[in-house]
Amino acid sequence: MKRVVEIILVVIVAFLIYYIAMLIYTPLQFEKELTERSKTVVEKLKDIRSAERFYKGKYGKFTDNFDTLINFVLYDSVKMERKLVDEDDSVAMAQLKKAGKKNIEEYYESAFDVVFAPKKLTEQEVRDLRYIPYNTEQKEFHLAAGEAVTGSTMVLPTVECYALYPDFLNYVEYKQEVINLIDLATEEKKIPIGVDKDGKTVYSAGLKFGSLESNNNENGNWGE
């Protein structure tokens, strides 16, 4: 009987040790995953934002269509400017002034070569811009575009792009940690995703840039 009790106690102690270890280990592993995966998602959001800014620079508006955005990067061109002469070269500057010319030359360059510079993406990486990293179902970033009226009644184009935490974190292994992350999200991280049966807005949380309600210079909510 004594031997049986000893075995039971050993099992209980072993379980308690394992349980306490997991209480410490799981949050640490989740924080590591959150940091690493968030960094990757942010880099992709920055690439999408860069493409959107160049698109707006040419067409005067943002696009909510990834096909349009990707085709722009791969096959379109953007207008660039460069100086004709060194401004410290007084002789060359005087000649330009005499000829009635400005020290600016406009030219066109492939969007593919300049949108992400100095970083260089492959054609496949550009085609995959739409997909949220780590998502096994190839879920796409939410991308929306619109217009907002400023206080001076000026209408400005707006854009918003985001990925929710459950879309790129391991929701199976860290379900409770992800739920806690969403529940404790700051105002910047909260993202409205719909309404409930009572008409109240339902929020999740994640990483995003831009806003449809106002022109915020396409700022990201990751603390940039």
C-alpha positions in Angstrom: 0.0 0.0 0.0 2.8 2.3 0.9 4.5 1.7 -2.4 1.2 2.5 -4.3 1.0 5.8 -2.4 4.6 6.7 -3.2 3.9 6.0 -6.9 0.8 8.1 -6.9 2.7 11.0 -5.2 5.5 10.7 -7.8 3.0 10.9 -10.6 1.3 13.9 -9.0 4.6 15.7 -8.4 5.7 15.0 -12.0 2.4 16.4 -13.3 2.7 19.5 -11.2 6.3 20.1 -12.4 5.1 19.7 -16.0 2.1 22.0 -15.4 4.2 24.7 -13.9 6.8 24.4 -16.6 4.2 24.8 -19.3 2.8 27.8 -17.5 6.2 29.4 -17.9 7.2 27.9 -21.3 4.0 28.5 -23.3 3.8 32.3 -22.8 7.5 32.6 -23.6 7.1 30.7 -26.8 4.0 32.6 -27.8 5.8 35.9 -27.2 8.7 34.7 -29.4 6.3 33.7 -32.2 4.3 36.9 -31.9 7.5 39.0 -32.3 8.9 37.0 -35.2 5.7 36.6 -37.2 4.6 40.2 -36.5 7.9 41.4 -38.0 7.4 39.4 -41.2 3.8 40.7 -41.5 4.9 44.3 -41.0 7.5 44.0 -43.7 4.8 42.8 -46.1 2.4 45.5 -45.1 5.2 48.1 -45.8 5.7 46.6 -49.3 1.9 46.8 -50.0 1.9 50.4 -48.7 4.8 51.3 -50.9 3.1 49.9 -53.9 -0.1 51.8 -53.0 1.7 55.1 -52.6 3.3 54.8 -56.1 0.0 53.8 -57.6 -1.7 56.9 -56.0 1.2 59.0 -57.3 0.3 58.0 -60.8 -3.4 57.6 -60.7 -4.5 60.0 -58.0 -6.2 57.3 -55.9 -5.5 54.1 -54.1 -6.8 50.7 -55.2 -8.6 48.0 -53.2 -7.8 45.3 -55.8 -4.7 43.3 -55.4 -4.7 42.2 -59.1 -4.7 45.9 -60.1 -1.9 46.7 -57.6 0.3 43.7 -58.6 -0.1 44.4 -62.3 0.8 48.0 -61.7 4.1 46.9 -60.0 4.9 44.3 -62.6 4.0 46.1 -65.9 3.5 49.8 -65.3 5.9 52.7 -65.1 6.2 55.7 -62.8 7.4 59.3 -63.4 10.7 60.2 -61.8 12.7 63.4 -61.6 16.4 64.0 -61.6 18.7 67.0 -61.7 20.3 67.8 -65.1 23.5 69.4 -63.6 25.2 69.7 -60.2 23.8 72.7 -58.4 27.3 73.5 -57.2 28.4 73.9 -60.8 27.8 77.6 -61.3 28.7 77.6 -65.0 26.3 74.8 -65.9 23.6 76.4 -63.8 24.1 79.7 -65.5 23.8 78.0 -68.9 20.5 76.4 -67.9 19.2 79.7 -66.7 20.2 81.4 -69.9 18.4 78.7 -71.9 15.3 79.2 -69.7 15.4 75.6 -68.4 14.8 74.3 -65.0 17.4 72.0 -63.4 14.8 69.1 -63.4 14.3 66.4 -65.9 11.4 64.1 -65.8 11.7 60.5 -67.0 9.8 57.2 -66.7 11.1 54.1 -65.0 9.7 50.6 -64.5 7.5 50.4 -61.4 9.0 47.0 -60.7 12.5 48.6 -60.3 11.6 51.5 -58.1 8.6 50.7 -55.9 10.5 48.7 -53.3 14.0 50.2 -53.8 16.5 49.7 -52.4 15.0 46.3 -51.5 14.5 44.0 -54.5 11.5 41.6 -54.7 11.2 38.8 -57.2 8.3 38.6 -59.6 6.8 35.8 -57.5 7.2 37.7 -54.3 5.3 40.6 -55.9 2.5 38.2 -57.0 2.4 36.9 -53.4 2.0 40.3 -51.8 -1.7 39.6 -51.3 -1.1 36.6 -49.0 -0.8 36.8 -45.2 2.5 35.1 -44.1 2.2 31.9 -42.1 -1.5 31.3 -43.2 -1.8 27.8 -44.5 -5.0 28.7 -46.3 -3.4 31.5 -48.3 -5.7 34.0 -46.8 -5.3 37.5 -48.3 -4.7 40.8 -46.5 -7.9 42.9 -46.1 -7.4 45.8 -48.6 -9.9 48.6 -49.0 -9.8 52.1 -50.5 -12.1 55.1 -50.4 -12.2 58.8 -49.8 -12.4 61.0 -46.7 -13.5 64.6 -46.4 -11.2 66.8 -44.4 -12.3 69.8 -42.2 -11.7 72.1 -45.2 -14.1 70.0 -47.3 -11.2 68.7 -49.3 -11.7 65.1 -50.5 -8.7 62.9 -50.1 -8.1 59.3 -51.1 -7.7 56.8 -48.3 -6.5 53.2 -48.0 -6.5 50.5 -45.3 -4.8 47.2 -45.2 -4.6 44.7 -42.3 -4.1 41.1 -41.1 -5.8 39.9 -38.0 -3.8 38.1 -35.3 -5.6 34.8 -35.7 -4.7 34.9 -39.4 -1.0 34.7 -38.9 -0.5 33.3 -35.4 -0.8 29.6 -34.4 -4.4 29.8 -33.2 -4.5 26.0 -32.6 -1.5 25.8 -30.3 -1.9 29.2 -28.7 -5.6 29.8 -28.8 -6.0 31.2 -25.3 -2.9 33.4 -25.7 -4.3 34.8 -29.0 -7.7 35.4 -27.3 -6.0 37.3 -24.5 -4.0 39.3 -27.0 -7.1 40.4 -28.7 -9.0 41.1 -25.5 -6.1 43.3 -24.2 -5.4 45.0 -27.5 -4.7 48.7 -27.5 -7.0 51.1 -29.4 -4.5 51.2 -32.3 -4.6 47.4 -32.6 -8.4 47.0 -32.5 -10.0 46.4 -35.9 -13.8 46.4 -36.5 -14.8 43.2 -38.3 -18.6 43.4 -38.3 -21.6 43.7 -36.1 -23.3 41.3 -33.7 -27.1 40.5 -33.6 -27.7 43.6 -31.4 -26.1 45.8 -34.0 -22.9 46.4 -31.9 -19.6 46.6 -33.6 -17.4 43.5 -33.2 -13.7 44.0 -32.9 -10.7 41.8 -33.4 -7.1 42.9 -33.4 -4.1 42.8 -35.7 -1.6 44.8 -37.7 -2.6 47.4 -40.2 -1.8 50.6 -42.0 -4.0 53.4 -43.1 -7.6 54.3 -42.4 -10.8 54.7 -44.4 -12.2 57.3 -42.1 -9.4 59.8 -42.4 -6.2 60.4 -44.3 -3.5 59.5 -41.7 -0.6 59.3 -44.2 -1.0 55.5 -44.3 0.5 55.2 -40.8 1.0 51.7 -39.4 -0.2 50.7 -36.0 3.0 48.8 -35.2 4.5 51.8 -33.5 6.4 53.4 -36.3 
